[in-house]
Amino acid sequence: MLDETDIHLLAKLQQNAKLTIKELAEALHLTTSPVFERIKRLEKEGFINGYVALVNPEKAGRGQVVFCNVSMPVYTTENIEAFEKIVRQMPQVLECYHLAGMVDYQLKILVKDIKEYDDFLKKFAEIPMVKVHSSVVVLHDVKYSTAVPLG
C-alpha cells in the first residue's frame, strides 16, 4: 500500500528519474536512508518497473506515429499466442493492446515516414492469423505523457 510519501516519491521519479537520493530526500524533507529504502521497497514490490531515457523520436529519425487496428478472423488461443509473440519481436511496434470490440488489437507503430509504414504493412500482411482493419496516421501530439496518475 502506498502512503503519501511514496506517492510524492513516485511523482518526483516520474518527473525526473535522474534525481539523486540526496535531491529526493531534500524534496521530501527526509534523510537519504529512508528514501533509499523506500525506493528499494517500491522496486521490489513492483511499483517501479525500471528506469529509461525518453528519446525524441524525430531526432532519432522515427517521427511518424501510426495506430494500426488489427482483426483476427480465427480467434483461437493458438493464434492469439502466436500473434503476440510475433508482435513482441517487431521493433517498430511500441505498444500493442488486446481489445474487446470491433477490432482485436491496436498497435502503436513508430516509423520514419509513410513509405516505411507501407513497407511495414507489406511484411505485416505475411502474418497469417490477422488482417489489418484500419490505420490511423498521427498528425501531431496533443498530449504525450508516460507518467501514471497517482493518489
N, CA, C and O of each residue as an XYZ file, in Angstrom:
604
protein
N       0.847     -1.189      0.000
C       0.000      0.000      0.000
C       0.892      1.253      0.000
O       1.883      1.329      0.726
N       0.526      2.192     -0.802
C       1.301      3.429     -0.909
C       0.823      4.451      0.125
O      -0.377      4.668      0.292
N       1.778      5.070      0.812
C       1.410      6.185      1.669
C       1.705      7.489      0.913
O       2.176      7.466     -0.224
N       1.425      8.603      1.555
C       1.584      9.904      0.903
C       3.031     10.158      0.472
O       3.271     10.725     -0.594
N       3.985      9.744      1.290
C       5.397      9.931      0.943
C       5.778      9.097     -0.276
O       6.494      9.572     -1.157
N       5.298      7.854     -0.325
C       5.549      7.012     -1.507
C       5.008      7.672     -2.769
O       5.665      7.678     -3.810
N       3.812      8.224     -2.667
C       3.177      8.875     -3.820
C       4.012     10.062     -4.281
O       4.239     10.230     -5.479
N       4.468     10.885     -3.344
C       5.314     12.039     -3.702
C       6.641     11.577     -4.302
O       7.135     12.167     -5.263
N       7.207     10.526     -3.732
C       8.458      9.979     -4.242
C       8.294      9.470     -5.674
O       9.118      9.765     -6.539
N       7.244      8.719     -5.917
C       6.987      8.217     -7.272
C       6.725      9.357     -8.251
O       7.163      9.304     -9.400
N       6.017     10.380     -7.801
C       5.751     11.535     -8.673
C       7.064     12.218     -9.063
O       7.267     12.571    -10.225
N       7.946     12.397     -8.088
C       9.254     13.017     -8.383
C      10.056     12.169     -9.362
O      10.651     12.697    -10.301
N      10.073     10.863     -9.145
C      10.831      9.983    -10.029
C      10.234      9.947    -11.442
O      10.968      9.823    -12.423
N       8.911     10.053    -11.544
C       8.293     10.100    -12.873
C       8.644     11.394    -13.607
O       8.760     11.401    -14.832
N       8.809     12.470    -12.871
C       9.205     13.737    -13.486
C      10.650     13.704    -13.934
O      10.991     14.212    -15.003
N      11.518     13.091    -13.096
C      12.942     13.055    -13.400
C      13.585     11.896    -12.650
O      13.899     12.016    -11.466
N      13.781     10.778    -13.336
C      14.354      9.587    -12.703
C      15.846      9.727    -12.441
O      16.444      8.847    -11.822
N      16.462     10.822    -12.902
C      17.888     11.032    -12.666
C      18.165     11.783    -11.359
O      19.323     12.022    -11.017
N      17.114     12.152    -10.633
C      17.329     12.819     -9.348
C      18.117     11.893     -8.432
O      17.868     10.688     -8.392
N      19.058     12.454     -7.705
C      19.848     11.666     -6.759
C      19.021     11.395     -5.505
O      18.006     12.045     -5.254
N      19.480     10.423     -4.728
C      18.819     10.130     -3.457
C      18.825     11.380     -2.573
O      17.846     11.664     -1.883
N      19.934     12.121     -2.600
C      20.040     13.345     -1.798
C      18.996     14.380     -2.250
O      18.327     14.992     -1.417
N      18.861     14.573     -3.567
C      17.876     15.543     -4.075
C      16.455     15.108     -3.722
O      15.625     15.940     -3.354
N      16.172     13.822     -3.830
C      14.848     13.312     -3.465
C      14.594     13.508     -1.970
O      13.505     13.918     -1.568
N      15.594     13.216     -1.161
C      15.446     13.376      0.286
C      15.142     14.825      0.649
O      14.287     15.090      1.494
N      15.840     15.763      0.009
C      15.589     17.182      0.275
C      14.169     17.568     -0.125
O      13.490     18.287      0.607
N      13.725     17.097     -1.273
C      12.382     17.430     -1.758
C      11.295     16.841     -0.862
O      10.219     17.423     -0.723
N      11.574     15.689     -0.255
C      10.583     15.013      0.585
C      10.765     15.316      2.076
O      10.013     14.815      2.912
N      11.775     16.143      2.402
C      12.076     16.507      3.795
C      12.381     15.265      4.645
O      11.883     15.105      5.759
N      13.223     14.393      4.068
C      13.660     13.182      4.751
C      15.178     13.084      4.657
O      15.817     13.873      3.962
N      15.737     12.132      5.346
C      17.158     11.841      5.167
C      17.295     10.832      4.028
O      16.309     10.276      3.544
N      18.538     10.611      3.616
C      18.753      9.758      2.445
C      18.422      8.284      2.705
O      17.923      7.602      1.810
N      18.686      7.793      3.896
C      18.460      6.363      4.175
C      17.009      5.926      3.971
O      16.776      4.931      3.284
N      16.015      6.636      4.546
C      14.641      6.196      4.317
C      14.202      6.330      2.852
O      13.382      5.543      2.379
N      14.736      7.307      2.145
C      14.391      7.458      0.729
C      14.949      6.279     -0.054
O      14.250      5.695     -0.882
N      16.195      5.929      0.203
C      16.812      4.785     -0.460
C      16.013      3.511     -0.175
O      15.736      2.731     -1.087
N      15.643      3.304      1.094
C      14.886      2.104      1.480
C      13.506      2.083      0.820
O      13.037      1.026      0.399
N      12.857      3.243      0.727
C      11.549      3.311      0.070
C      11.663      2.947     -1.413
O      10.842      2.197     -1.942
N      12.685      3.483     -2.071
C      12.873      3.180     -3.494
C      13.100      1.684     -3.687
O      12.499      1.073     -4.571
N      13.958      1.096     -2.867
C      14.218     -0.351     -2.963
C      12.941     -1.152     -2.748
O      12.693     -2.127     -3.457
N      12.115     -0.740     -1.757
C      10.851     -1.432     -1.494
C       9.885     -1.290     -2.665
O       9.236     -2.258     -3.060
N       9.789     -0.069     -3.227
C       8.894      0.163     -4.366
C       9.328     -0.642     -5.591
O       8.490     -1.109     -6.363
N      10.632     -0.800     -5.764
C      11.140     -1.634     -6.855
C      10.789     -3.104     -6.596
O      10.290     -3.797     -7.483
N      11.054     -3.565     -5.378
C      10.803     -4.970     -5.022
C       9.323     -5.318     -5.136
O       8.975     -6.410     -5.584
N       8.447     -4.392     -4.733
C       7.005     -4.637     -4.765
C       6.402     -4.438     -6.153
O       5.212     -4.685     -6.349
N       7.214     -3.993     -7.124
C       6.731     -3.870     -8.495
C       6.075     -2.546     -8.838
O       5.511     -2.406     -9.924
N       6.135     -1.570     -7.939
C       5.601     -0.246     -8.267
C       6.507      0.452     -9.272
O       6.033      1.197    -10.130
N       7.807      0.212     -9.167
C       8.778      0.749    -10.124
C       9.280     -0.430    -10.950
O       9.908     -1.350    -10.425
N       8.994     -0.389    -12.254
C       9.392     -1.487    -13.149
C      10.768     -1.289    -13.749
O      11.393     -2.263    -14.170
N      11.258     -0.070    -13.804
C      12.554      0.194    -14.408
C      12.732      1.685    -14.620
O      11.873      2.494    -14.266
N      13.874      2.028    -15.209
C      14.209      3.421    -15.470
C      14.657      3.510    -16.919
O      15.441      2.678    -17.377
N      14.167      4.515    -17.650
C      14.507      4.639    -19.069
C      14.811      6.085    -19.425
O      14.437      7.016    -18.712
N      15.504      6.247    -20.556
C      15.675      7.569    -21.157
C      14.589      7.714    -22.219
O      14.411      6.815    -23.041
N      13.872      8.814    -22.213
C      12.846      9.064    -23.221
C      13.497      9.759    -24.413
O      13.873     10.929    -24.335
N      13.625      9.030    -25.505
C      14.310      9.514    -26.696
C      13.318     10.256    -27.589
O      12.187      9.807    -27.776
N      13.741     11.385    -28.137
C      12.917     12.154    -29.068
C      12.850     11.387    -30.393
O      13.871     11.244    -31.066
N      11.663     10.889    -30.782
C      11.550     10.081    -31.997
C      11.986     10.824    -33.267
O      12.608     10.228    -34.146
N      11.668     12.103    -33.367
C      12.044     12.867    -34.565
C      13.558     12.992    -34.674
O      14.115     12.851    -35.762
N      14.222     13.253    -33.565
C      15.685     13.357    -33.573
C      16.321     12.016    -33.944
O      17.409     11.977    -34.519
N      15.635     10.916    -33.611
C      16.136      9.578    -33.907
C      15.720      9.104    -35.300
O      15.983      7.961    -35.675
N      15.065      9.991    -36.072
C      14.655      9.629    -37.423
C      13.443      8.725    -37.492
O      13.256      8.009    -38.476
N      12.616      8.749    -36.458
C      11.412      7.927    -36.410
C      10.245      8.789    -35.913
O       9.705      8.547    -34.834
N       9.869      9.777    -36.691
C       8.897     10.759    -36.236
C       7.449     10.497    -36.593
O       6.575     11.262    -36.188
N       7.163      9.427    -37.347
C       5.779      9.185    -37.768
C       5.140      8.107    -36.906
O       5.611      6.970    -36.863
N       4.067      8.474    -36.222
C       3.299      7.518    -35.424
C       2.060      7.109    -36.210
O       1.371      7.947    -36.792
N       1.790      5.813    -36.217
C       0.587      5.280    -36.855
C      -0.054      4.293    -35.884
O       0.631      3.460    -35.290
N      -1.362      4.393    -35.731
C      -2.110      3.401    -34.970
C      -2.716      2.429    -35.968
O      -3.425      2.831    -36.890
N      -2.437      1.168    -35.781
C      -2.890      0.118    -36.692
C      -3.864     -0.779    -35.940
O      -3.520     -1.356    -34.909
N      -5.078     -0.891    -36.462
C      -6.100     -1.730    -35.853
C      -6.165     -3.052    -36.595
O      -6.255     -3.083    -37.823
N      -6.120     -4.146    -35.840
C      -5.966     -5.470    -36.411
C      -7.100     -6.377    -35.957
O      -7.513     -6.342    -34.798
N      -7.602     -7.195    -36.890
C      -8.625     -8.194    -36.578
C      -8.028     -9.584    -36.709
O      -7.097     -9.804    -37.484
N      -8.571    -10.510    -35.949
C      -8.157    -11.905    -36.006
C      -9.394    -12.736    -36.360
O     -10.178    -13.084    -35.477
N      -9.574    -13.060    -37.659
C     -10.775    -13.789    -38.084
C     -10.961    -15.141    -37.392
O     -12.090    -15.512    -37.072
N      -9.884    -15.878    -37.157
C      -9.970    -17.157    -36.447
C      -9.364    -16.938    -35.067
O      -8.148    -16.997    -34.885
N     -10.237    -16.685    -34.105
C      -9.851    -16.247    -32.769
C      -9.659    -17.461    -31.866
O     -10.600    -17.914    -31.214
N      -8.428    -17.988    -31.833
C      -8.112    -19.146    -31.001
C      -6.945    -18.809    -30.086
O      -6.200    -17.860    -30.332
N      -6.798    -19.584    -29.047
C      -5.679    -19.381    -28.118
C      -4.353    -19.488    -28.849
O      -3.437    -18.706    -28.599
N      -4.247    -20.456    -29.753
C      -3.007    -20.652    -30.504
C      -2.690    -19.432    -31.362
O      -1.543    -18.987    -31.401
N      -3.692    -18.886    -32.049
C      -3.476    -17.702    -32.889
C      -3.122    -16.476    -32.057
O      -2.256    -15.686    -32.432
N      -3.796    -16.327    -30.933
C      -3.512    -15.198    -30.041
C      -2.059    -15.260    -29.573
O      -1.332    -14.272    -29.672
N      -1.640    -16.408    -29.067
C      -0.276    -16.555    -28.560
C       0.762    -16.363    -29.661
O       1.788    -15.718    -29.446
N       0.495    -16.923    -30.842
C       1.446    -16.796    -31.953
C       1.571    -15.344    -32.410
O       2.678    -14.854    -32.630
N       0.438    -14.655    -32.551
C       0.465    -13.266    -32.986
C       1.195    -12.396    -31.959
O       2.038    -11.581    -32.334
N       0.887    -12.556    -30.690
C       1.514    -11.734    -29.655
C       3.016    -11.982    -29.590
O       3.780    -11.053    -29.328
N       3.448    -13.199    -29.819
C       4.879    -13.500    -29.846
C       5.560    -12.783    -31.013
O       6.652    -12.239    -30.853
N       4.923    -12.781    -32.177
C       5.472    -12.099    -33.359
C       5.581    -10.601    -33.108
O       6.609     -9.992    -33.401
N       4.522    -10.008    -32.566
C       4.479     -8.555    -32.343
C       5.553     -8.109    -31.356
O       6.152     -7.048    -31.531
N       5.801     -8.908    -30.326
C       6.820     -8.559    -29.325
C       8.208     -8.434    -29.952
O       9.083     -7.774    -29.393
N       8.410     -9.058    -31.102
C       9.716     -9.041    -31.766
C       9.827     -7.961    -32.835
O      10.859     -7.862    -33.498
N       8.786     -7.150    -33.018
C       8.786     -6.106    -34.044
C       9.214     -4.787    -33.422
O       8.465     -4.220    -32.626
N      10.399     -4.279    -33.758
C      10.886     -3.059    -33.109
C      10.054     -1.818    -33.425
O      10.052     -0.872    -32.636
N       9.356     -1.794    -34.541
C       8.539     -0.625    -34.895
C       7.294     -0.511    -34.010
O       6.726      0.573    -33.878
N       6.870     -1.618    -33.408
C       5.674     -1.619    -32.566
C       6.081     -1.208    -31.150
O       6.753     -1.956    -30.439
N       5.659     -0.002    -30.757
C       5.963      0.495    -29.417
C       5.008     -0.067    -28.378
O       5.402     -0.377    -27.254
N       3.747     -0.191    -28.770
C       2.718     -0.668    -27.855
C       1.743     -1.523    -28.637
O       1.504     -1.290    -29.822
N       1.182     -2.516    -27.964
C       0.155     -3.359    -28.578
C      -0.853     -3.711    -27.501
O      -0.487     -4.194    -26.430
N      -2.115     -3.469    -27.786
C      -3.182     -3.717    -26.825
C      -4.165     -4.731    -27.394
O      -4.604     -4.609    -28.538
N      -4.508     -5.730    -26.589
C      -5.546     -6.696    -26.936
C      -6.871     -6.078    -26.490
O      -7.034     -5.732    -25.319
N      -7.813     -5.940    -27.417
C      -9.034     -5.182    -27.159
C     -10.279     -6.053    -27.199
O     -10.273     -7.157    -27.744
N     -11.338     -5.534    -26.614
C     -12.675     -6.097    -26.772
C     -13.457     -5.094    -27.608
O     -13.488     -3.908    -27.279
N     -14.085     -5.551    -28.680
C     -14.842     -4.628    -29.523
C     -14.711     -4.965    -30.987
O     -14.570     -6.133    -31.351
N     -14.758     -3.946    -31.834
C     -14.751     -4.132    -33.287
C     -13.415     -4.665    -33.811
O     -13.393     -5.388    -34.807
N     -12.323     -4.326    -33.170
C     -11.011     -4.832    -33.579
C     -10.417     -5.609    -32.404
O     -10.785     -5.393    -31.250
N      -9.508     -6.500    -32.715
C      -8.930     -7.355    -31.675
C      -7.667     -6.772    -31.055
O      -7.385     -7.009    -29.880
N      -6.902     -6.007    -31.842
C      -5.655     -5.415    -31.359
C      -5.494     -4.010    -31.913
O      -5.941     -3.706    -33.019
N      -4.851     -3.163    -31.129
C      -4.409     -1.864    -31.622
C      -2.921     -1.753    -31.345
O      -2.461     -1.971    -30.224
N      -2.174     -1.408    -32.393
C      -0.728     -1.280    -32.296
C      -0.340      0.174    -32.497
O      -0.870      0.852    -33.378
N       0.578      0.646    -31.685
C       1.175      1.959    -31.877
C       2.519      1.725    -32.539
O       3.414      1.104    -31.965
N       2.648      2.234    -33.762
C       3.818      1.961    -34.583
C       4.586      3.250    -34.812
O       3.998      4.298    -35.080
N       5.893      3.163    -34.706
C       6.762      4.312    -34.920
C       7.690      4.013    -36.087
O       8.477      3.068    -36.050
N       7.581      4.842    -37.130
C       8.383      4.669    -38.340
C       8.942      6.018    -38.787
O       8.582      7.069    -38.257
N       9.830      5.959    -39.776
C      10.433      7.178    -40.316
C       9.393      8.023    -41.046
O       9.297      9.232    -40.834
N       8.621      7.375    -41.904
C       7.646      8.077    -42.741
C       6.611      7.083    -43.263
O       6.658      5.900    -42.925
N       5.680      7.559    -44.082
C       4.615      6.712    -44.603
C       5.159      5.613    -45.517
O       4.599      4.517    -45.566
N       6.221      5.890    -46.225
C       6.845      4.856    -47.055
C       7.305      3.692    -46.183
O       7.082      2.532    -46.532
N       7.940      3.988    -45.061
C       8.375      2.919    -44.165
C       7.176      2.179    -43.571
O       7.241      0.972    -43.342
N       6.080      2.903    -43.321
C       4.877      2.222    -42.826
C       4.312      1.293    -43.902
O       3.851      0.193    -43.597
N       4.348      1.730    -45.137
C       3.903      0.882    -46.246
C       4.728     -0.411    -46.299
O       4.174     -1.498    -46.466
N       6.037     -0.289    -46.156
C       6.907     -1.471    -46.116
C       6.567     -2.358    -44.913
O       6.546     -3.583    -45.024
N       6.303     -1.728    -43.768
C       5.909     -2.465    -42.568
C       4.622     -3.253    -42.830
O       4.522     -4.425    -42.467
N       3.642     -2.605    -43.461
C       2.362     -3.274    -43.736
C       2.536     -4.474    -44.652
O       1.869     -5.493    -44.475
N       3.422     -4.363    -45.623
C       3.658     -5.487    -46.538
C       4.207     -6.693    -45.779
O       3.803     -7.826    -46.038
N       5.118     -6.454    -44.849
C       5.641     -7.550    -44.025
C       4.583     -8.046    -43.043
O       4.475     -9.244    -42.784
N       3.814     -7.120    -42.506
C       2.773     -7.460    -41.550
C       1.705     -8.344    -42.198
O       1.126     -9.212    -41.544
N       1.452     -8.115    -43.487
C       0.448     -8.890    -44.224
C       0.828    -10.366    -44.333
O      -0.023    -11.207    -44.622
N       2.088    -10.677    -44.106
C       2.541    -12.066    -44.165
C       2.150    -12.862    -42.918
O       2.271    -14.087    -42.908
N       1.692    -12.193    -41.884
C       1.251    -12.887    -40.663
C      -0.117    -13.507    -40.971
O      -1.080    -12.783    -41.223
N      -0.208    -14.831    -40.953
C      -1.411    -15.483    -41.466
C      -2.673    -15.326    -40.629
O      -3.773    -15.374    -41.181
N      -2.553    -15.138    -39.308
C      -3.750    -15.188    -38.463
C      -4.459    -13.845    -38.275
O      -5.473    -13.783    -37.580
N      -3.945    -12.768    -38.881
C      -4.562    -11.459    -38.684
C      -4.710    -10.712    -39.999
O      -4.080    -11.036    -41.005
N      -5.567     -9.701    -39.952
C      -5.680     -8.769    -41.084
C      -5.780     -7.356    -40.525
O      -6.346     -7.129    -39.456
N      -5.218     -6.420    -41.271
C      -5.279     -5.025    -40.852
C      -6.690     -4.520    -41.096
O      -7.203     -4.587    -42.213
N      -7.298     -4.022    -40.059
C      -8.655     -3.489    -40.134
C      -8.630     -2.042    -40.608
O      -9.403     -1.650    -41.482
N      -7.721     -1.243    -40.014
C      -7.577      0.152    -40.407
C      -6.277      0.710    -39.860
O      -5.694      0.163    -38.924
N      -5.831      1.809    -40.460
C      -4.653      2.533    -39.987
C      -5.038      3.985    -39.778
O      -5.816      4.549    -40.547
N      -4.489      4.585    -38.733
C      -4.741      5.986    -38.434
C      -3.391      6.669    -38.287
O      -2.597      6.308    -37.418
N      -3.131      7.656    -39.136
C      -1.857      8.371    -39.144
C      -1.956      9.574    -38.201
O      -2.892     10.368    -38.293
N      -0.993      9.698    -37.303
C      -0.965     10.800    -36.343
C      -0.356     12.032    -37.015
O       0.729     11.955    -37.592
N      -1.056     13.166    -36.940
C      -0.549     14.424    -37.488
C       0.407     15.103    -36.518
O       1.482     15.553    -36.916
N       0.018     15.180    -35.235
C       0.904     15.702    -34.199
C       0.359     15.309    -32.830
O      -0.826     15.015    -32.673
N       1.255     15.313    -31.844
C       0.868     15.026    -30.456
C       0.127     16.225    -29.885
O       0.543     17.369    -30.070
N      -0.955     15.962    -29.201
C      -1.635     16.998    -28.433
C      -1.210     16.877    -26.971
O      -0.969     17.878    -26.297
N      -1.124     15.645    -26.497
C      -0.619     15.366    -25.157
C       0.137     14.053    -25.220
O      -0.344     13.069    -25.781
N       1.318     14.050    -24.640
C       2.120     12.840    -24.554
C       2.694     12.768    -23.156
O       3.368     13.696    -22.708
N       2.433     11.682    -22.470
C       2.937     11.524    -21.115
C       3.214     10.062    -20.853
O       2.534      9.183    -21.383
N       4.213      9.807    -20.036
C       4.475      8.463    -19.571
C       4.147      8.330    -18.088
O       4.246      7.243    -17.519
N       3.758      9.434    -17.469
C       3.503      9.447    -16.022
C       2.158      8.810    -15.688
O       1.135      9.143    -16.287
N       2.171      7.893    -14.728
C       0.951      7.263    -14.234
C       0.354      8.180    -13.171
O       1.056      8.560    -12.234
N      -0.941      8.549    -13.290
C      -1.557      9.383    -12.248
C      -1.540      8.646    -10.900
O      -1.868      7.461    -10.834
N      -1.163      9.338     -9.851
C      -1.042      8.739     -8.518
C      -2.008      9.404     -7.544
O      -2.391     10.563     -7.709
N      -2.386      8.644     -6.536
C      -3.187      9.201     -5.455
C      -4.647      9.187     -5.701
O      -5.420      9.634     -4.853
